[in-house]
Amino acid sequence: MVRLTFLEHDGKAHVVEAVEGETLMRAALDNNVPGIVGECGGELACATCHCYLDTALSEAIEPIGNDETAMLEGALDVTRESRLSCQVLISKRMEGATVRLPLSQT
């Protein structure tokens, strides 16, 4: 298990134990984290699982792909740290990481 913290825009933290190899979106949904909706079920078709990953964390995981970049173009509050949580696989290197959620997903 990998321990992660999802941090809502207002600062409320949700600490979860996630399964290595599942997506951040699945971990958030399985643990009832508000702000991650995942309307498309992780099919890279809606951007309702938008989140922010710190640069250090982003460098430790697979880089963002072209399809994900294109989908983020339609999301609100996009920054350089933006990712779609349905596209980020959890690994041991993410232990203790914080995933921040945008205001637009409250």
C-alpha positions in Angstrom: 0.0 0.0 0.0 1.1 3.6 -0.7 0.1 6.4 1.6 -1.1 9.5 -0.1 -2.8 12.8 0.9 -5.4 14.4 -1.2 -5.7 18.1 -0.3 -8.9 20.0 -1.1 -8.6 23.6 -2.2 -9.7 24.8 1.2 -6.9 22.8 2.9 -8.9 19.8 4.1 -6.7 16.7 3.9 -7.8 13.2 3.1 -5.1 10.6 3.8 -5.6 7.3 2.0 -3.9 4.0 1.5 -3.7 3.2 -2.2 -2.9 0.1 -4.1 0.3 0.3 -6.2 -0.6 0.1 -9.9 -4.0 1.7 -9.6 -4.7 5.3 -10.7 -4.9 8.3 -8.4 -8.5 8.7 -9.6 -9.4 5.2 -8.4 -7.7 5.7 -5.1 -9.7 9.0 -4.6 -13.0 7.4 -5.6 -12.5 4.3 -3.5 -11.8 6.6 -0.5 -14.6 9.1 -1.1 -12.3 12.0 -1.7 -14.5 15.0 -2.7 -13.4 16.9 -5.8 -12.5 13.8 -7.9 -15.5 12.9 -9.9 -14.2 10.7 -12.8 -17.4 11.0 -14.8 -15.8 9.1 -17.7 -14.6 6.3 -15.5 -10.9 7.0 -16.4 -11.3 6.9 -20.1 -9.5 10.2 -20.7 -12.7 11.9 -21.9 -13.9 14.4 -19.3 -11.1 16.1 -17.1 -13.3 15.7 -13.9 -10.4 14.2 -12.1 -8.0 17.2 -12.6 -5.4 17.5 -9.9 -2.1 19.1 -9.2 1.2 17.3 -8.6 4.3 18.9 -7.3 7.2 19.1 -9.7 9.3 16.6 -7.7 6.4 14.1 -7.9 5.8 14.7 -11.6 9.5 14.0 -12.3 9.1 10.6 -10.5 6.2 9.3 -12.6 5.4 8.8 -16.3 5.4 12.1 -18.2 2.1 13.6 -19.4 1.0 12.4 -22.8 -0.4 14.3 -25.7 -4.0 13.0 -25.2 -3.9 14.1 -21.5 -2.5 17.5 -22.5 -5.3 18.0 -25.0 -7.9 17.0 -22.5 -6.5 19.5 -19.9 -6.9 22.3 -22.4 -10.6 22.2 -21.7 -10.3 22.1 -17.9 -10.5 25.0 -15.5 -7.6 26.3 -13.3 -4.9 24.5 -15.3 -1.3 25.1 -14.2 2.1 23.5 -15.0 1.4 21.1 -12.1 -2.0 19.9 -13.6 -2.6 16.2 -14.4 -5.6 14.0 -14.8 -5.6 11.6 -11.9 -7.0 8.9 -14.2 -3.7 8.9 -16.0 -1.4 8.7 -13.1 -0.5 5.2 -11.8 0.4 4.9 -8.2 3.9 3.6 -7.4 6.0 3.2 -4.3 7.9 6.3 -5.3 4.8 8.3 -4.5 4.8 7.3 -0.8 3.8 10.3 1.3 3.0 12.5 -1.7 0.3 15.2 -1.6 -2.1 15.6 -4.5 -3.8 19.0 -4.5 -7.3 19.6 -5.9 -8.3 22.7 -7.8 -11.0 25.2 -6.6 -13.0 24.4 -9.8 -13.6 20.9 -8.4 -15.2 21.7 -5.1 
